[in-house]
Amino acid sequence: MRICIFGAGAVGSHFAVRLALAGHDICCVMRGPHLEAVKTNGLTLRVGNAEFSARVKASDDPATLGPQDLVISTLKANSLGSLVTGLPPLLRENTGIVFAQNGIPWWYDIGLPSDHPPPPDLGFLDPGGRLRAVVSRDQIIGGVIFSSNEVVEPGAVENLSPDRNMLLLGECDDRPIERIERLRAVLDQASIHSPPVTRIREAIWSKLMTNMSMSSCRACSKRRRRSAAVATPVSSASPALDRRPTTSRRCCRILSAAGRWKSMRW
């Protein structure tokens, strides 16, 4: 299977090595020192004390890579604009595109199930509708990644979650069609777990809420440590002490607002 990893940083490079070692024809869209190292020495994946290497075709110009059977975009939301010109050279009529990113995806309101309430205007996620102009509804595959990785040096990535590497997949309209089962089998054979998902937006929201909760807790913990370091033990009016409940309330408001939108999604 010809698979392109678009935006192969830490997570994308990890997946690229595993898929290449499973026998697939893998290419990567990447840039900078990481690209130059991969061109010269290939990609290296480190998992604990083990090390795996794979030769993959890599370029910062998607037009040099040719049409693919599958594209997996691991770009962050603020980089999706590069897909507008980068995707067309990679696509056949039946090429599926997995959009695997944190947060609410640009395609969220496309193919909504009939029991889903109307979402707010999400046009800002795809300004000018540029992605909608190059990606058809039938090509969209939702993706949710659970995998922690780090580029430790150009051309080498370390997998920090060897027991928890997943890529959840689902059609944008949640149809249980054969394509998803086929892709899940491809991932499982590459040791990328892909358990079945009934509603892809449920998985997206669960990951988003988990990330927000963890980020808020880290921010609160950091602020509490900073406050404790400068707090005086004698005055309850100390500014350092006053900041702690303010931070906690702010975190709670963020999570509460996200929770209210989440509760409206079905």
Summary of the structure (lengths in Angstrom):
residues: 266
radius of gyration: 20.9
end to end distance: 35.8
largest distance: 70.8
contacts: 804
relative contact order: 0.13
helix: 44%
strand: 21%
